[in-house]
Amino acid sequence: MTYEIKSNVMLFEMDRTAIADIAVGDVLRAQDLPDAEYTWTQHDSQFLESNPDARLFLKVQKLPDKHYKGMGVMIISE
């Protein structure tokens, strides 16, 4: 059996070592979706520091015009 999942939101897992020097105002971009940008905030920095062992994801939304937009950062605790 096949189940079709309908959603316009995707998560891209990030390697923490790749963004070790990230600063407020820096831009994250999903490599395969260059128009899906997200600007790093102070809240994101605090969130990252408070959850040092959690998996980190960039949340991206597909827009009606077939473009993509960075929505924020999410963590998944292990």
N, CA and C of each residue as an Amber inpcrd file, in Angstrom:
protein
   234
   0.8470000  -1.1730000   0.0000000   0.0000000   0.0000000   0.0000000
   0.8940000   1.2390000   0.0000000   0.4520000   2.2540000  -0.6810000
   1.1770000   3.5170000  -0.7480000   0.3220000   4.6080000  -0.1300000
   0.9330000   5.4180000   0.7080000   0.2510000   6.5460000   1.3330000
   0.8660000   7.8270000   0.8020000   0.0250000   8.7210000   0.3550000
   0.5070000  10.0020000  -0.1450000   0.3920000  11.0380000   0.9610000
   1.4980000  11.6850000   1.2490000   1.5260000  12.7010000   2.2950000
   1.4650000  14.0650000   1.6310000   0.4560000  14.8260000   1.9650000
   0.3120000  16.1550000   1.3770000   0.8080000  17.1950000   2.3710000
   1.8100000  17.9050000   1.9520000   2.3730000  18.9560000   2.7930000
   3.1590000  19.9150000   1.9220000   3.2270000  21.1420000   2.3280000
   4.0460000  22.1040000   1.6110000   5.2520000  22.5180000   2.4590000
   5.5670000  21.7270000   3.4840000   6.6830000  22.0320000   4.3800000
   7.6990000  20.9040000   4.3330000   8.9720000  21.2810000   4.2560000
  10.0710000  20.3170000   4.2500000  11.0850000  20.7090000   5.3140000
  11.8130000  19.7320000   5.8020000  12.8910000  19.9800000   6.7520000
  14.2100000  19.5330000   6.1290000  15.2270000  20.3700000   6.2470000
  16.5690000  20.0510000   5.7900000  17.4650000  19.9690000   7.0150000
  18.0200000  18.8000000   7.2630000  18.8920000  18.6520000   8.4230000
  20.1990000  19.3880000   8.1750000  20.6780000  20.0660000   9.2100000
  21.9240000  20.8380000   9.1130000  23.0050000  20.2090000   9.9730000
  24.2030000  20.2670000   9.4850000  25.3820000  19.8410000  10.2210000
  25.8160000  21.0230000  11.0830000  25.7800000  20.8630000  12.3870000
  26.1340000  21.9610000  13.2990000  27.5430000  22.4930000  13.0590000
  28.4570000  21.6130000  12.6540000  29.8330000  22.0710000  12.4370000
  29.9140000  23.0200000  11.2400000  28.9900000  22.9030000  10.2960000
  28.9890000  23.7700000   9.1190000  28.5370000  25.1930000   9.4480000
  27.8300000  25.3480000  10.5650000  27.3440000  26.6840000  10.9410000
  27.8920000  27.1080000  12.3080000  29.0310000  26.5650000  12.6840000
  29.6020000  26.8400000  14.0100000  29.8400000  28.3310000  14.2550000
  30.1460000  29.0810000  13.2070000  30.4490000  30.5090000  13.3500000
  29.2970000  31.4080000  12.9160000  28.0980000  30.8580000  12.8210000
  26.9560000  31.6430000  12.3420000  26.6630000  32.7950000  13.3060000
  26.2630000  33.9200000  12.7370000  25.9590000  35.1120000  13.5320000
  24.5930000  35.6580000  13.1230000  23.9980000  36.4310000  13.9980000
  22.7130000  37.0660000  13.7190000  22.8400000  37.8610000  12.4180000
  21.8850000  37.6610000  11.5250000  21.8900000  38.3520000  10.2450000
  22.4630000  37.5190000   9.1060000  23.1720000  36.4230000   9.4330000
  23.6830000  35.5300000   8.3960000  22.5060000  34.7880000   7.7580000
  22.7030000  34.3580000   6.5300000  21.6300000  33.7120000   5.7730000
  21.9160000  32.2290000   5.6110000  20.8870000  31.4110000   5.8650000
  20.9350000  29.9760000   5.5960000  20.1950000  29.7400000   4.2930000
  20.7420000  28.8570000   3.4670000  20.0930000  28.5480000   2.1980000
  20.1650000  27.0450000   1.9750000  19.0400000  26.4330000   1.6020000
  19.0170000  25.0140000   1.2620000  19.7090000  24.8620000  -0.0910000
  20.7110000  23.9970000  -0.1630000  21.5280000  23.8660000  -1.3670000
  20.6960000  23.5730000  -2.6160000  19.7200000  22.7060000  -2.5100000
  18.9280000  22.3260000  -3.6740000  17.7410000  23.2470000  -3.9330000
  17.5100000  24.1980000  -3.0470000  16.4220000  25.1680000  -3.2100000
  16.9730000  26.5670000  -2.9580000  17.6820000  27.1320000  -3.9180000
  18.3850000  28.4030000  -3.6700000  17.4920000  29.5790000  -3.2960000
  16.1920000  29.5160000  -3.6060000  15.3160000  30.6220000  -3.2090000
  14.7420000  30.4300000  -1.8080000  15.1160000  29.3450000  -1.1460000
  14.6430000  29.0720000   0.2170000  15.6700000  29.5870000   1.2160000
  15.6410000  30.8690000   1.4700000  16.5920000  31.5060000   2.3870000
  15.9270000  31.8030000   3.7200000  16.7630000  31.7890000   4.7580000
  16.2930000  32.1450000   6.0960000  17.3990000  32.9410000   6.7790000
  17.0590000  34.0500000   7.3780000  18.0270000  34.8830000   8.0780000
  18.0700000  34.5070000   9.5560000  19.2560000  34.1940000  10.0380000
  19.5060000  33.7630000  11.4110000  19.1960000  34.8950000  12.3780000
  18.5270000  34.5620000  13.4990000  18.1460000  35.5640000  14.4950000
  18.8320000  35.2980000  15.8350000  18.7200000  36.2380000  16.7290000
  19.2410000  36.0700000  18.0870000  18.5230000  34.9130000  18.7820000
  17.2430000  34.8150000  18.5520000  16.4500000  33.7240000  19.1340000
  16.9960000  32.3710000  18.6640000  17.3650000  32.2670000  17.3860000
  17.9340000  31.0180000  16.8650000  19.2290000  30.6700000  17.5830000
  20.0660000  31.6570000  17.8320000  21.3350000  31.4310000  18.5380000
  21.0800000  30.9030000  19.9460000  20.1360000  31.5130000  20.6450000
  19.8040000  31.0630000  22.0000000  19.2130000  29.6590000  21.9770000
  18.3780000  29.3970000  21.0070000  17.7420000  28.0950000  20.8300000
  18.8030000  27.0170000  20.5980000  19.7710000  27.3220000  19.7550000
  20.8530000  26.3900000  19.4430000  21.7100000  26.1070000  20.6750000
  22.0580000  27.1560000  21.4210000  22.8760000  27.0010000  22.6240000
  22.1410000  26.2100000  23.7080000  20.8420000  26.3680000  23.7920000
  20.0510000  25.6760000  24.8220000  19.8170000  24.1990000  24.5040000
  20.1000000  23.8070000  23.2820000  19.8500000  22.4330000  22.8320000
  21.0750000  21.8860000  22.0960000  22.1880000  21.7300000  22.8090000
  23.4580000  21.3930000  22.1510000  23.5200000  20.0100000  21.5020000
  22.6650000  19.0920000  21.9060000  22.7260000  17.7400000  21.3530000
  21.5750000  17.4090000  20.4030000  20.6900000  18.3420000  20.1990000
  19.5290000  18.0940000  19.3490000  19.9000000  18.1950000  17.8710000
  19.1780000  17.4430000  17.0510000  19.3490000  17.5470000  15.6020000
  18.7130000  18.8560000  15.1480000  19.3650000  19.5280000  14.2140000
  18.9750000  20.8650000  13.7890000  18.4890000  20.8340000  12.3380000
  17.3590000  21.4970000  12.0760000  16.7540000  21.4900000  10.7490000
  16.3660000  22.8960000  10.3090000  16.4930000  23.1570000   9.0080000
  15.9550000  24.3600000   8.3990000  14.5650000  23.9970000   7.8830000
  13.5650000  24.7480000   8.2940000  12.1770000  24.5040000   7.8820000
  11.8760000  25.3700000   6.6590000  11.4010000  24.7180000   5.5890000
  11.1650000  25.3970000   4.3200000   9.7260000  25.1400000   3.8740000
   9.0810000  26.1700000   3.3540000   7.7070000  26.0480000   2.8830000
   7.6520000  26.2870000   1.3750000   6.9050000  25.4270000   0.6730000
   6.6660000  25.6170000  -0.7570000   5.5090000  26.5970000  -0.9080000
   5.7290000  27.6500000  -1.6790000   4.7100000  28.6740000  -1.8890000
   3.8360000  28.3170000  -3.0930000   2.6630000  28.9150000  -3.1970000
   1.7650000  28.6100000  -4.3210000   2.3970000  28.8750000  -5.6900000
   3.3300000  29.8130000  -5.7710000   3.9510000  30.1400000  -7.0600000
   5.1410000  29.2230000  -7.3840000   5.2510000  28.1040000  -6.6770000
   6.2880000  27.0810000  -6.8870000   7.6730000  27.5090000  -6.4040000
   7.7560000  28.6090000  -5.6820000   9.0010000  29.0120000  -5.0510000
   9.0030000  28.4910000  -3.6130000  10.1410000  28.6250000  -2.9570000
  10.2790000  28.1420000  -1.5910000  10.7390000  29.2690000  -0.6890000
  10.3570000  29.1670000   0.5900000  10.6750000  30.2150000   1.5560000
  11.1720000  29.5550000   2.8390000  12.2980000  30.0440000   3.3680000
  12.7840000  29.5650000   4.6570000  11.8750000  30.0780000   5.7530000
  11.4180000  29.1650000   6.6220000  10.4610000  29.5350000   7.6630000
  11.0900000  29.6550000   9.0440000  12.2000000  28.9650000   9.2580000
  12.8040000  29.0070000  10.5860000  13.6760000  27.7960000  10.8340000
  14.0940000  27.6810000  12.0600000  14.9560000  26.5830000  12.4990000
  14.1850000  25.7380000  13.4900000  14.3200000  24.4330000  13.3700000
  13.6640000  23.4910000  14.2880000  14.7080000  22.5340000  14.8390000
  14.4200000  22.0060000  16.0090000  15.2840000  20.9590000  16.5600000
  14.4420000  19.7260000  16.8360000  15.1020000  18.5930000  16.8250000
  14.4690000  17.3440000  17.2390000  15.3930000  16.7300000  18.2620000
  14.9180000  16.6380000  19.4800000  15.7220000  16.0720000  20.5590000
  15.8960000  14.5780000  20.3400000  17.0550000  14.1070000  20.7000000
  17.3310000  12.6680000  20.5340000  17.0330000  11.9410000  21.8240000
